[in-house]
Amino acid sequence: MPDSDPSSIRPGKIAIIGGGFSGIMTAVNLARLSWKPLHVTIINHRRPTARGVAYGTRRMEHLLNVAARNMSAYPDLPDHFVNWLRTRSDYDTVPELELRERFIPRMIYGDYLRGLMQHNLQSPTGSDVLRTTFIEGDAIDVHPQEGGAVIVLADGTRVGASRIVLATGNEPPSGLPGAEELQDHPAWIGNPWHPWENRLPPSGGTILVLGTGLTTVDAVMTLRSLGWQGVVHTVSRNGWLPHSHFRGIEYPDFPPPGVDLADLGLKKLVELMEHHCARLREMGANPAIIVDKMRPHTQRIWQRFTLEERLEFTKRYAARWNVLRHRIGPETHAQLTTAQLTGHLQVHAGSIESVKADGNQLRVHLSGGKTLTGDLVINATGPNTKFKQTSSLLLQNLLHRGLITPDETEMGARVDTDYTIINRDGQRSEIFLALGPLLRGTLWETIAVPELRGQSRRTAETLLGPTAIRSEPEPVMMEYMI
Ligand SMILES: Cc1cc2nc3c(=O)[nH]c(=O)nc-3n(C[C@H](O)[C@H](O)[C@H](O)COP(=O)(O)OP(=O)(O)OC[C@H]3O[C@@H](n4cnc5c(N)ncnc54)[C@H](O)[C@@H]3O)c2cc1C
């Protein structure tokens, strides 16, 4: 079959489904590492390619929640993002230490990723071995065939590949009781990552934001930057808003010397953490230091937990963990505090029992009998993590055919240590790999850039195998200049 046939399958034809950070950086790493000619097809829909959900925002008040120094897209070039920022006139005179600690607008981080894509995958000076095809479309199914598989897109396009990478990213929040009736209601925003700013009630109205995490922070920042003067109510089970990043103290006592945190098991680990958190509090320091010090060990600890321990952690401790772990920049936090002090932001604790229409408004019923009424209600309860209830037709089809299967916790897809999918029969897939938020149940810590940059590189290495990897390319200054 001629190579010009997009549905043909041949060795060296790789398809990546999902063109956010994970998908694009997998392709970029293939371009850097391979000495063998490859043809990579990147299939992406809904979100701008390279930017994805997080960095596709058009709003400058949506900031990274990780400091610039830790946002390099490459695991082996830690200062790459900070050096790239220096190429912009708005950052080139900022003192080095200050720039490294800044929380940069996510839109600008999207520019960085777009630049990496353009330089490595689209420009004639990019890769000498990688040919890249970009397809804007919704992959809905995959049919395995001799030597690979054919991907079917919603418009009927067929793409052949010998290997397929699933980089489909975060799913929208799952529905809430009663929300299925509200899809066309003018006051209901089911997906907080679609623009909703043109649907604001007049100032003086009420907006409910369901969930108290980072997406709620985005919503409050947008309303403040638009000068909207009404009241925002936000609700979650515990009513905890994200904490602020802070400058920690040296605390060499954790992990205690000679102790491998992954050996402890959940009960002893919690005891140890609580002991050290209490000590830090006594010293007047922030106990979140312990959560930060856990980060290099988290994936290994999670993998050594028994299934019961993983489930107990998600049930009893995950909310507390998340609020300490996923923090926001001090300036954003200060704005949030001001909104609370002035009464523009009111935080409630309670379980959402139902959402119901009441004329042009919506009523949200909480446990304990409390009801909140909103002129606009945004579902910001966080991405769906029940894998079997995925809203992705592609993932539903792959699950149905047993080509992928949920991990033990059922939060994502089951993978081997090199990110090769394990299928329903317990076999390593000859076709599929997965990375990013799909690995939540396997790794727990798998959604932010500091983890995803390593995963993208590892995925590229798995695809190539040891014999197709060329020696490490020297990081040239030109690459910093993109
Ligand atoms: C609002 C928000 C803010 C965040 N902020 C930060 C931050 O400041 N710092 C940080 O480190 N991390 C942040 N994150 C975490 C974020 O998940 C990762 O940094 C990263 O963007 C995830 O990239 P991804 O490629 O895995 O997924 P995504 O960015 O979600 O990209 C997946 C892409 O695949 C496409 N896709 C899915 N299914 C199909 C299909 N069937 N066919 C075709 N295309 C498909 C999607 O439309 C999307 O374009 C944030 C996340 C969110 C949601």
The ligand as an SDF file (V2000), in Angstrom:
LIG
                    3D

 53 58  0  0  0  0  0  0  0  0999 V2000
   -7.4100   24.0630   34.5280 C   0  0  0  0  0  0  0  0  0  0  0  0
   -6.1140   23.3210   34.7430 C   0  0  0  0  0  0  0  0  0  0  0  0
   -4.9820   23.9860   35.1720 C   0  0  0  0  0  0  0  0  0  0  0  0
   -3.7830   23.3080   35.3650 C   0  0  0  0  0  0  0  0  0  0  0  0
   -2.6790   24.0000   35.7700 N   0  0  0  0  0  0  0  0  0  0  0  0
   -1.4960   23.3520   35.8950 C   0  0  0  0  0  0  0  0  0  0  0  0
   -0.3040   24.0660   36.2790 C   0  0  0  0  0  0  0  0  0  0  0  0
   -0.3300   25.2550   36.5260 O   0  0  0  0  0  0  0  0  0  0  0  0
    0.8600   23.3720   36.3670 N   0  0  0  0  0  0  0  0  0  0  0  0
    0.9080   22.0270   36.1220 C   0  0  0  0  0  0  0  0  0  0  0  0
    1.9870   21.4390   36.2050 O   0  0  0  0  0  0  0  0  0  0  0  0
   -0.1960   21.3390   35.7760 N   0  0  0  0  0  0  0  0  0  0  0  0
   -1.3820   21.9680   35.6580 C   0  0  0  0  0  0  0  0  0  0  0  0
   -2.5010   21.2690   35.3100 N   0  0  0  0  0  0  0  0  0  0  0  0
   -2.3850   19.8290   35.1150 C   0  0  0  0  0  0  0  0  0  0  0  0
   -2.4710   19.4510   33.6330 C   0  0  0  0  0  0  0  0  0  0  0  0
   -3.3060   18.3060   33.6400 O   0  0  0  0  0  0  0  0  0  0  0  0
   -1.1710   19.0900   32.9970 C   0  0  0  0  0  0  0  0  0  0  0  0
   -0.2030   20.0810   33.2380 O   0  0  0  0  0  0  0  0  0  0  0  0
   -1.2410   18.8970   31.4760 C   0  0  0  0  0  0  0  0  0  0  0  0
   -1.7650   20.0300   30.8550 O   0  0  0  0  0  0  0  0  0  0  0  0
   -2.0320   17.6810   31.0620 C   0  0  0  0  0  0  0  0  0  0  0  0
   -1.7670   17.4860   29.7050 O   0  0  0  0  0  0  0  0  0  0  0  0
   -2.3550   16.2690   28.8850 P   0  0  0  0  0  0  0  0  0  0  0  0
   -1.7800   16.3570   27.5290 O   0  0  0  0  0  0  0  0  0  0  0  0
   -2.1380   14.9930   29.6130 O   0  0  0  0  0  0  0  0  0  0  0  0
   -3.9220   16.5050   28.8650 O   0  0  0  0  0  0  0  0  0  0  0  0
   -4.8010   17.6800   28.1710 P   0  0  0  0  0  0  0  0  0  0  0  0
   -4.1570   18.9840   28.2860 O   0  0  0  0  0  0  0  0  0  0  0  0
   -6.1510   17.5000   28.7470 O   0  0  0  0  0  0  0  0  0  0  0  0
   -4.7930   17.3050   26.6330 O   0  0  0  0  0  0  0  0  0  0  0  0
   -5.4750   16.2080   26.1010 C   0  0  0  0  0  0  0  0  0  0  0  0
   -5.9020   16.5600   24.6900 C   0  0  0  0  0  0  0  0  0  0  0  0
   -6.4190   15.3730   24.0880 O   0  0  0  0  0  0  0  0  0  0  0  0
   -7.6020   15.6930   23.3840 C   0  0  0  0  0  0  0  0  0  0  0  0
   -8.3830   14.4610   23.2540 N   0  0  0  0  0  0  0  0  0  0  0  0
   -8.9340   13.7220   24.2370 C   0  0  0  0  0  0  0  0  0  0  0  0
   -9.5930   12.6650   23.7120 N   0  0  0  0  0  0  0  0  0  0  0  0
   -9.4460   12.7460   22.3680 C   0  0  0  0  0  0  0  0  0  0  0  0
   -9.9230   11.9620   21.2850 C   0  0  0  0  0  0  0  0  0  0  0  0
  -10.6700   10.8780   21.4780 N   0  0  0  0  0  0  0  0  0  0  0  0
   -9.6030   12.3290   20.0160 N   0  0  0  0  0  0  0  0  0  0  0  0
   -8.8300   13.4440   19.8050 C   0  0  0  0  0  0  0  0  0  0  0  0
   -8.3650   14.2300   20.8080 N   0  0  0  0  0  0  0  0  0  0  0  0
   -8.6700   13.8840   22.0700 C   0  0  0  0  0  0  0  0  0  0  0  0
   -8.2580   16.7560   24.2610 C   0  0  0  0  0  0  0  0  0  0  0  0
   -9.2590   17.4750   23.5920 O   0  0  0  0  0  0  0  0  0  0  0  0
   -7.0350   17.5930   24.6230 C   0  0  0  0  0  0  0  0  0  0  0  0
   -6.7460   18.5260   23.6230 O   0  0  0  0  0  0  0  0  0  0  0  0
   -3.7160   21.9240   35.1310 C   0  0  0  0  0  0  0  0  0  0  0  0
   -4.8720   21.2450   34.7140 C   0  0  0  0  0  0  0  0  0  0  0  0
   -6.0540   21.9300   34.5100 C   0  0  0  0  0  0  0  0  0  0  0  0
   -7.2650   21.1630   34.0540 C   0  0  0  0  0  0  0  0  0  0  0  0
  1  2  1  0
  2  3  1  0
  2 52  2  0
  3  4  2  0
  4  5  1  0
  4 50  1  0
  5  6  2  0
  6  7  1  0
  6 13  1  0
  7  8  2  0
  7  9  1  0
  9 10  1  0
 10 11  2  0
 10 12  1  0
 12 13  2  0
 13 14  1  0
 14 15  1  0
 14 50  1  0
 15 16  1  0
 16 17  1  0
 16 18  1  0
 18 19  1  0
 18 20  1  0
 20 21  1  0
 20 22  1  0
 22 23  1  0
 23 24  1  0
 24 25  2  0
 24 26  1  0
 24 27  1  0
 27 28  1  0
 28 29  2  0
 28 30  1  0
 28 31  1  0
 31 32  1  0
 32 33  1  0
 33 34  1  0
 33 48  1  0
 34 35  1  0
 35 36  1  0
 35 46  1  0
 36 37  1  0
 36 45  1  0
 37 38  2  0
 38 39  1  0
 39 40  1  0
 39 45  2  0
 40 41  1  0
 40 42  2  0
 42 43  1  0
 43 44  2  0
 44 45  1  0
 46 47  1  0
 46 48  1  0
 48 49  1  0
 50 51  2  0
 51 52  1  0
 52 53  1  0
M  END
$$$$
